[in-house]
């Protein structure tokens, strides 16, 4: 279900998360510029990019939770 955790990949994950945030902001602006807000044209794509970001940040979030508990 979850990808194998590799601690040495944390810096790479951080960079990937920042890149995904940047691309998500650009994509969200493109979605807003369409002015047609349906599930297929806005909500579906928005949900997809946010899920991809969430998938990237799962390991970082887990490490943070463990270290701060």
N, CA and C atoms as a LAMMPS dump frame, in Angstrom:
ITEM: TIMESTEP
0
ITEM: NUMBER OF ATOMS
207
ITEM: BOX BOUNDS ff ff ff
-5.0000000000000000e+02 5.0000000000000000e+02
-5.0000000000000000e+02 5.0000000000000000e+02
-5.0000000000000000e+02 5.0000000000000000e+02
ITEM: ATOMS id mol type element x y z
1 1 1 N 0.816 -1.19 0
2 1 2 C 0 0 0
3 1 3 C 0.866 1.262 0
4 2 1 N 1.844 1.326 0.901
5 2 2 C 2.726 2.483 0.97
6 2 3 C 4.088 2.117 0.395
7 3 1 N 4.78 3.098 -0.197
8 3 2 C 6.12 2.799 -0.706
9 3 3 C 7.094 2.53 0.44
10 4 1 N 8.148 1.765 0.149
11 4 2 C 9.148 1.463 1.161
12 4 3 C 9.843 2.751 1.592
13 5 1 N 10.028 2.922 2.895
14 5 2 C 10.662 4.121 3.444
15 5 3 C 12.172 4.001 3.348
16 6 1 N 12.794 5.031 2.794
17 6 2 C 14.257 5.094 2.71
18 6 3 C 14.687 6.46 3.209
19 7 1 N 15.341 6.473 4.342
20 7 2 C 15.714 7.741 4.979
21 7 3 C 16.657 8.588 4.128
22 8 1 N 17.51 7.959 3.332
23 8 2 C 18.461 8.722 2.528
24 8 3 C 17.791 9.49 1.386
25 9 1 N 16.535 9.209 1.133
26 9 2 C 15.792 9.902 0.079
27 9 3 C 15.08 11.16 0.578
28 10 1 N 15.231 11.513 1.842
29 10 2 C 14.471 12.632 2.4
30 10 3 C 14.762 13.955 1.695
31 11 1 N 16.005 14.24 1.387
32 11 2 C 16.34 15.495 0.704
33 11 3 C 15.738 15.516 -0.693
34 12 1 N 15.801 14.38 -1.367
35 12 2 C 15.192 14.278 -2.697
36 12 3 C 13.674 14.479 -2.601
37 13 1 N 13.078 13.919 -1.561
38 13 2 C 11.632 14.078 -1.355
39 13 3 C 11.281 15.54 -1.119
40 14 1 N 12.1 16.219 -0.317
41 14 2 C 11.846 17.63 -0.038
42 14 3 C 11.861 18.449 -1.338
43 15 1 N 12.851 18.2 -2.16
44 15 2 C 12.948 18.909 -3.44
45 15 3 C 11.744 18.587 -4.315
46 16 1 N 11.361 17.317 -4.363
47 16 2 C 10.207 16.905 -5.172
48 16 3 C 8.915 17.56 -4.684
49 17 1 N 8.778 17.7 -3.366
50 17 2 C 7.58 18.337 -2.802
51 17 3 C 7.514 19.803 -3.208
52 18 1 N 8.649 20.51 -3.096
53 18 2 C 8.66 21.923 -3.501
54 18 3 C 8.366 22.087 -4.991
55 19 1 N 8.904 21.179 -5.802
56 19 2 C 8.629 21.237 -7.243
57 19 3 C 7.153 20.967 -7.526
58 20 1 N 6.577 20.02 -6.793
59 20 2 C 5.16 19.696 -6.987
60 20 3 C 4.28 20.865 -6.554
61 21 1 N 4.628 21.518 -5.462
62 21 2 C 3.862 22.689 -5.02
63 21 3 C 3.896 23.765 -6.099
64 22 1 N 5.067 23.991 -6.655
65 22 2 C 5.205 25 -7.706
66 22 3 C 4.358 24.637 -8.929
67 23 1 N 4.431 23.388 -9.362
68 23 2 C 3.645 22.979 -10.534
69 23 3 C 2.151 22.979 -10.232
70 24 1 N 1.777 22.633 -8.981
71 24 2 C 0.36 22.676 -8.604
72 24 3 C -0.183 24.102 -8.67
73 25 1 N 0.603 25.064 -8.195
74 25 2 C 0.155 26.463 -8.25
75 25 3 C -0.088 26.896 -9.695
76 26 1 N 0.815 26.51 -10.575
77 26 2 C 0.665 26.849 -11.987
78 26 3 C -0.585 26.177 -12.565
79 27 1 N -0.763 24.901 -12.257
80 27 2 C -1.919 24.155 -12.777
81 27 3 C -3.226 24.717 -12.227
82 28 1 N -3.256 25.073 -10.956
83 28 2 C -4.466 25.653 -10.359
84 28 3 C -4.817 26.954 -11.065
85 29 1 N -3.818 27.767 -11.347
86 29 2 C -4.09 29.013 -12.069
87 29 3 C -4.658 28.728 -13.455
88 30 1 N -4.12 27.718 -14.126
89 30 2 C -4.656 27.328 -15.438
90 30 3 C -6.111 26.876 -15.317
91 31 1 N -6.415 26.116 -14.284
92 31 2 C -7.797 25.654 -14.068
93 31 3 C -8.726 26.834 -13.8
94 32 1 N -8.26 27.794 -13.009
95 32 2 C -9.076 28.968 -12.715
96 32 3 C -9.283 29.849 -13.946
97 33 1 N -8.304 29.893 -14.808
98 33 2 C -8.404 30.71 -16.024
99 33 3 C -9.434 30.18 -17.014
100 34 1 N -9.772 28.894 -16.914
101 34 2 C -10.74 28.304 -17.846
102 34 3 C -12.142 28.888 -17.706
103 35 1 N -12.502 29.338 -16.526
104 35 2 C -13.818 29.916 -16.236
105 35 3 C -14.979 28.932 -16.405
106 36 1 N -14.69 27.682 -16.651
107 36 2 C -15.725 26.646 -16.713
108 36 3 C -15.442 25.69 -15.557
109 37 1 N -16.289 25.751 -14.564
110 37 2 C -16.032 24.99 -13.339
111 37 3 C -17.012 23.83 -13.215
112 38 1 N -16.627 22.696 -13.748
113 38 2 C -17.382 21.463 -13.579
114 38 3 C -16.459 20.463 -12.878
115 39 1 N -17.028 19.309 -12.55
116 39 2 C -16.184 18.297 -11.925
117 39 3 C -15.07 17.881 -12.88
118 40 1 N -15.424 17.649 -14.137
119 40 2 C -14.448 17.166 -15.114
120 40 3 C -13.401 18.217 -15.468
121 41 1 N -13.804 19.493 -15.496
122 41 2 C -12.868 20.518 -15.943
123 41 3 C -12.103 21.198 -14.812
124 42 1 N -12.592 21.085 -13.578
125 42 2 C -11.905 21.749 -12.475
126 42 3 C -11.656 20.813 -11.29
127 43 1 N -12.709 20.322 -10.695
128 43 2 C -12.565 19.581 -9.446
129 43 3 C -11.777 18.284 -9.609
130 44 1 N -12.026 17.549 -10.677
131 44 2 C -11.294 16.298 -10.915
132 44 3 C -9.8 16.525 -11.032
133 45 1 N -9.376 17.427 -11.951
134 45 2 C -7.939 17.698 -12.065
135 45 3 C -7.328 18.271 -10.784
136 46 1 N -8.074 19.143 -10.108
137 46 2 C -7.589 19.721 -8.846
138 46 3 C -7.367 18.621 -7.811
139 47 1 N -8.327 17.728 -7.704
140 47 2 C -8.235 16.632 -6.737
141 47 3 C -7.03 15.74 -7.065
142 48 1 N -6.792 15.501 -8.327
143 48 2 C -5.674 14.655 -8.751
144 48 3 C -4.329 15.261 -8.355
145 49 1 N -4.128 16.539 -8.641
146 49 2 C -2.829 17.149 -8.322
147 49 3 C -2.612 17.252 -6.818
148 50 1 N -3.686 17.467 -6.058
149 50 2 C -3.542 17.532 -4.605
150 50 3 C -3.245 16.144 -4.018
151 51 1 N -3.836 15.115 -4.599
152 51 2 C -3.555 13.748 -4.154
153 51 3 C -2.104 13.383 -4.439
154 52 1 N -1.602 13.789 -5.598
155 52 2 C -0.201 13.534 -5.931
156 52 3 C 0.73 14.217 -4.933
157 53 1 N 0.396 15.428 -4.533
158 53 2 C 1.199 16.136 -3.529
159 53 3 C 1.126 15.417 -2.185
160 54 1 N -0.038 14.987 -1.822
161 54 2 C -0.211 14.254 -0.565
162 54 3 C 0.61 12.97 -0.561
163 55 1 N 0.608 12.255 -1.682
164 55 2 C 1.394 11.024 -1.785
165 55 3 C 2.884 11.305 -1.603
166 56 1 N 3.356 12.408 -2.154
167 56 2 C 4.77 12.767 -2.016
168 56 3 C 5.136 13.111 -0.57
169 57 1 N 4.223 13.744 0.139
170 57 2 C 4.545 14.244 1.477
171 57 3 C 4.28 13.241 2.593
172 58 1 N 3.753 12.074 2.285
173 58 2 C 3.408 11.082 3.309
174 58 3 C 4.611 10.694 4.16
175 59 1 N 5.731 10.377 3.518
176 59 2 C 6.917 9.949 4.284
177 59 3 C 7.437 11.061 5.18
178 60 1 N 7.514 12.28 4.661
179 60 2 C 8.007 13.41 5.448
180 60 3 C 7.095 13.648 6.645
181 61 1 N 5.804 13.578 6.414
182 61 2 C 4.833 13.766 7.488
183 61 3 C 4.987 12.692 8.565
184 62 1 N 5.218 11.466 8.134
185 62 2 C 5.39 10.367 9.08
186 62 3 C 6.649 10.568 9.93
187 63 1 N 7.754 10.911 9.292
188 63 2 C 9.003 11.139 10.026
189 63 3 C 8.819 12.276 11.025
190 64 1 N 8.156 13.339 10.614
191 64 2 C 7.888 14.463 11.505
192 64 3 C 7.063 14.025 12.71
193 65 1 N 6.04 13.231 12.473
194 65 2 C 5.182 12.754 13.569
195 65 3 C 5.958 11.883 14.55
196 66 1 N 6.779 10.997 14.023
197 66 2 C 7.56 10.095 14.883
198 66 3 C 8.58 10.881 15.707
199 67 1 N 9.274 11.817 15.069
200 67 2 C 10.303 12.584 15.781
201 67 3 C 9.711 13.527 16.821
202 68 1 N 8.489 13.968 16.616
203 68 2 C 7.862 14.918 17.537
204 68 3 C 6.886 14.278 18.518
205 69 1 N 6.912 12.969 18.604
206 69 2 C 5.985 12.308 19.548
207 69 3 C 6.685 11.944 20.839
